[in-house]
Amino acid sequence: QVQLVESGGGLVQAGGSLRLSCAASGRIFSSYVMGWFRQAPGKEREFVAAIARSGITRYYADSVKGRFTISRDNAKNTVYLQMNTLKPEDTAVYYCAAGREFPRRAVIDYDYWGQGTQVTVSS
């Protein structure tokens, strides 16, 4: 089993940047595909980005491509989401998740979830 804890959220002005982190427990972090999702008020949880076990291959939603970068450090059991040029529509609770298949963008394809971290982008 994997436990995930996100951090790094906060309030930022439009055009600014944030870096989210997700720390995983356990010694088998490198065996999981990792993803980031987000959920805005009144909306369904949506896919943001995913990264393969090796960290070499990455996959992004069209809405964040070119602005967000997912990365992982298997030695530190941590996955990151660097978010640049933030927009008010990026406001949401951001969740990291661990899964087995890559690339996958559906919520049901991920087995473990963190508690989420709030990102608010002001205009």
N, C-alpha and C positions, 0 to 999 in steps of 0.2 A: 504494500500500500504506500501511496505517496501523499504527503501533506504539503500544501503550497501556501505561501504567505506573500502577498503583494505589498509593495511600499512605493513611495515616490510620487503619489498623486498630490494634487493641490490646485490652487487658483492661479491662473496665468492669463495675461492679456493676449488677445489675438496677435498672431505672428511670433509668439514666444515659443519656448521649448520646455519639455519635461522629459525626464528619464524614469521610466518605471522599472522596478526590479521585482523578481519573483524567486524567492528562495524555496528550495525543495528539500524535504527530509529524505532520509534513506540513502543507500549506497548504489542504487540502480537508476539514478537520474538519467544517465547516458543511454539507457535503453528505451527512453520515452521520446516521442515526438512532442514538442511543446507548441502551444498556441496562445494567442491573445484574442480575447473577445471583448465586446463592450455592450452596455445596455443603457440606453437613454430612458428617461421617464416616459411611461406609456408606450414604449416600443419593445420589440422582441430583442433578445440577445443576438448580436451579429458578429460574424467573423471579422477579425482585423488582420492577423498575420499568423504564420506558422513556420517552424524551422525544423529541419530534419535532425536526426540523432547526431550526425557528425557536425552539424552547424554550417555545412557548406551550402545546402540548398534551402532557399527561403521562398515563401509564397505570401502574397499580399492581396487584400481587397483593393479594388480599383480606387476606392475613395481615399485611400491613404498612400497609395503607391507614389514613390518619389518624395514623400514627406516623413514617413515612419521607417525605422529600421529595427528588425528583430535580430537578436544575437543571443548566444549562450556561452557559458563557461562551465564545461562539464566538471572541471576540477573544483569549482566552487558551488556546484549544484544550483546554478542560478541562470535564469533567462531574463533578458532585458528587452525593453521597448523604448527606443529613442524616438521621441516625437518632436518634429520641427515644424515650423510654419503652422502652428495650431490655429484652428478656426472655431468659432462658436459652436458649429455643428459637431465638433469632436467631443463636446461635453457629454460625459457618461460615467458610469461606473465601469472600470476596466478590470477584467478577470484574466488570470492565466489558467491554463488547463494542460493536462498531460494525457496523451493518447498513444495509440499503437500504430496507426496507419498514417502515411503521408503521401500526397497532401490531402488533408481533409478540412472542410470548412463548416461542417454541421456540428451543432452542439452535441448531438447524440453520439458523435464519433470520439468524444473525449471522456475519459473515465474518471478523472480527478480534477477538482476545481478549488481555487482559492476563494477567499471571502470577498475579494474585490477592493479596489481603491478608487476614490472619487477624483475625477479630473473635471475641472470647471474652467472654461475659456470665456473670458469676458470680451465684449466687442468694444 
